[in-house]
């Protein structure tokens, strides 16, 4: 399935920001899953935007990474990083 050029969904924004923060903090999906009490498969699906994550689990993931939840749902949070990578 090919993605359109439309704006990313909120689920995709959360997943991308979650992955970026996790990688910046050098935390594996397995470690994030253990710390948050969720499964590694679930974390992977959330990061890929394949899972519709609940607000409660969003909070668990943000807390496990030590970042405010609002940062993970902010579409502009990593705009500067994306600009430098492109």
C-alpha positions in Angstrom: 0.0 0.0 0.0 1.4 3.3 -1.0 1.1 6.4 1.2 -0.3 9.6 -0.2 1.4 13.0 0.3 -1.3 14.0 2.8 -0.3 15.2 6.2 0.7 12.4 8.7 -2.0 11.2 11.0 -1.8 11.9 14.7 -1.0 8.2 15.2 1.9 8.4 12.8 3.2 11.6 14.4 3.2 10.0 17.8 5.0 6.9 16.4 7.7 8.8 14.6 8.3 11.0 17.7 8.4 8.0 20.0 11.0 6.3 17.8 13.1 9.4 17.5 13.2 10.0 21.3 13.9 6.3 21.9 16.8 6.3 19.5 18.2 9.6 20.8 18.1 8.2 24.3 19.7 5.0 23.0 16.9 2.8 24.3 16.0 -0.5 22.5 12.4 -1.4 21.8 12.8 -4.3 24.2 14.0 -2.0 27.0 11.2 0.5 26.4 8.7 -2.3 26.4 10.0 -3.7 29.7 10.1 -0.3 31.4 6.6 0.7 30.2 5.0 -2.7 30.9 4.0 -3.2 27.3 5.2 -5.8 24.7 8.0 -5.2 22.3 5.7 -6.1 19.4 3.2 -3.4 20.6 6.0 -0.8 20.8 7.1 -1.7 17.3 3.5 -1.4 16.0 3.0 2.0 17.7 6.3 3.3 16.2 5.2 2.2 12.7 1.8 3.8 13.1 0.2 0.4 12.7 -1.4 0.4 16.1 -4.1 2.8 17.4 -2.5 3.6 20.8 -4.6 4.6 23.8 -3.9 7.7 25.8 -3.1 5.6 28.8 -0.4 3.7 26.9 0.9 6.9 25.4 1.4 8.1 28.9 3.2 4.9 29.9 5.6 5.2 26.9 6.3 8.9 27.6 7.0 8.2 31.3 9.2 5.3 30.4 11.3 7.6 28.2 11.2 10.5 30.7 9.7 13.0 28.3 6.4 15.0 28.5 3.6 13.4 26.5 3.0 16.7 24.8 6.4 16.4 23.1 5.4 13.0 21.5 2.3 14.4 19.9 3.8 17.6 18.7 4.2 17.5 14.8 6.8 20.2 14.9 8.9 18.6 17.6 11.5 17.2 15.2 11.0 19.4 12.2 14.5 20.8 12.5 15.9 17.2 12.6 14.0 16.3 9.5 15.2 19.4 7.7 18.8 18.5 8.4 18.4 14.9 7.4 16.8 15.7 4.0 
